[in-house]
Amino acid sequence: MQSQQLIIIAACSAVGLLLMAYFVRQAVLRAVAKGVAAQSKYHRERVAALTKDIIRLSQTPKVESILTRADYQTLLQAHATLILAQMTWRAMPGTESTQLKAEKQAQRLLDLANRISTTAKPGSAA
């Protein structure tokens, strides 16, 4: 081969490598742009859906508590009555199971009254 042919082959190879690098770069940039556009679209749709949910939930009417302070007072009075019944049965022999049952029910009533005391709305006391 003559040196002119080798120079032409080398020059064409160099141009070919440069063109290949250019087209590979363009393909990578195009793929990245498609990925970013797809993610951007997904995030826009997701934000729109969340905004729609927030608006819907903010327009939902608030549910008011159906328990009143009078209900709370009634529970406290029932607790006091059960404690009194327990003390009465304590004086009678053979009523240990009934005493224990009254004590447990009184404790449950007190726990329930304490739980609803924060959610009860003001109402007339009984």
C-alpha positions as CSV (number, residue, x, y, z in Angstrom):
1,M,0.0,0.0,0.0
2,Q,1.1,3.4,-0.7
3,S,1.5,6.0,2.0
4,Q,-1.3,8.2,0.4
5,Q,-3.8,5.3,0.8
6,L,-2.7,4.8,4.4
7,I,-3.2,8.5,5.1
8,I,-6.7,8.4,3.5
9,I,-7.6,5.3,5.5
10,A,-6.3,6.9,8.8
11,A,-8.2,10.2,8.1
12,C,-11.4,8.3,7.2
13,S,-11.1,6.2,10.4
14,A,-10.6,9.3,12.5
15,V,-13.6,11.0,10.9
16,G,-15.6,7.8,11.4
17,L,-14.7,7.6,15.1
18,L,-15.6,11.2,15.6
19,L,-19.0,10.8,13.9
20,M,-19.6,7.6,15.9
21,A,-18.8,9.5,19.1
22,Y,-21.1,12.3,18.1
23,F,-24.1,10.0,17.2
24,V,-23.6,8.0,20.4
25,R,-23.6,11.2,22.4
26,Q,-26.8,12.3,20.6
27,A,-28.5,9.0,21.3
28,V,-27.6,9.1,25.0
29,L,-28.8,12.7,25.3
30,R,-32.1,11.8,23.6
31,A,-32.6,8.8,25.9
32,V,-31.9,10.9,29.0
33,A,-34.3,13.6,27.8
34,K,-37.0,10.9,27.3
35,G,-36.4,9.5,30.7
36,V,-36.5,13.0,32.3
37,A,-39.7,13.9,30.4
38,A,-41.4,10.6,31.5
39,Q,-40.4,11.2,35.1
40,S,-41.5,14.8,35.0
41,K,-44.9,13.8,33.5
42,Y,-45.3,11.1,36.2
43,H,-44.5,13.5,39.0
44,R,-46.8,16.2,37.6
45,E,-49.7,13.7,37.4
46,R,-48.9,12.5,41.0
47,V,-48.8,16.0,42.4
48,A,-52.1,16.8,40.6
49,A,-53.7,13.7,42.1
50,L,-52.4,14.5,45.6
51,T,-53.6,18.1,45.3
52,K,-57.0,16.8,44.2
53,D,-57.1,14.5,47.2
54,I,-56.2,17.3,49.6
55,I,-58.9,19.5,48.2
56,R,-61.5,16.7,48.4
57,L,-60.5,15.9,52.0
58,S,-60.5,19.5,53.1
59,Q,-64.1,19.9,51.7
60,T,-65.3,16.8,53.6
61,P,-67.5,17.9,56.5
62,K,-66.0,17.2,59.9
63,V,-67.7,14.5,62.0
64,E,-68.6,15.8,65.4
65,S,-68.4,13.7,68.5
66,I,-71.7,12.1,69.5
67,L,-70.6,12.0,73.1
68,T,-71.4,14.8,75.4
69,R,-70.2,15.9,78.8
70,A,-73.5,14.5,80.2
71,D,-72.5,11.1,78.9
72,Y,-69.1,11.5,80.6
73,Q,-70.9,12.4,83.9
74,T,-73.1,9.3,83.5
75,L,-70.1,7.1,83.2
76,L,-68.6,8.6,86.3
77,Q,-71.8,8.1,88.2
78,A,-72.0,4.4,87.0
79,H,-68.4,3.9,88.2
80,A,-69.3,5.3,91.6
81,T,-72.4,3.1,91.8
82,L,-70.3,0.0,91.0
83,I,-67.7,0.9,93.6
84,L,-70.5,1.2,96.2
85,A,-72.0,-2.1,95.1
86,Q,-68.5,-3.7,95.5
87,M,-68.2,-2.3,99.0
88,T,-71.7,-3.6,99.9
89,W,-70.9,-7.1,98.6
90,R,-67.7,-7.1,100.6
91,A,-69.8,-7.3,103.8
92,M,-71.6,-10.4,102.5
93,P,-69.7,-13.8,102.7
94,G,-69.5,-15.8,99.4
95,T,-69.7,-12.9,97.0
96,E,-66.0,-12.6,96.1
97,S,-66.7,-13.4,92.4
98,T,-69.3,-10.7,92.3
99,Q,-67.0,-8.2,94.0
100,L,-64.2,-8.9,91.5
101,K,-66.6,-8.5,88.6
102,A,-67.9,-5.2,90.0
103,E,-64.3,-4.0,90.5
104,K,-63.3,-4.9,86.9
105,Q,-66.4,-3.3,85.4
106,A,-65.8,-0.1,87.5
107,Q,-62.2,0.1,86.3
108,R,-63.4,-0.4,82.6
109,L,-66.0,2.3,83.1
110,L,-63.4,4.7,84.5
111,D,-61.0,4.0,81.6
112,L,-63.7,4.6,79.1
113,A,-64.7,7.8,80.8
114,N,-61.1,9.0,80.7
115,R,-60.8,8.1,77.0
116,I,-63.9,10.0,76.0
117,S,-63.3,13.0,78.2
118,T,-61.1,14.6,75.6
119,T,-63.5,14.0,72.7
120,A,-66.8,14.8,74.4
121,K,-68.5,18.0,73.3
122,P,-70.0,20.4,75.8
123,G,-73.6,19.5,76.6
124,S,-76.1,19.7,79.4
125,A,-75.1,17.8,82.5
126,A,-77.6,15.2,83.7
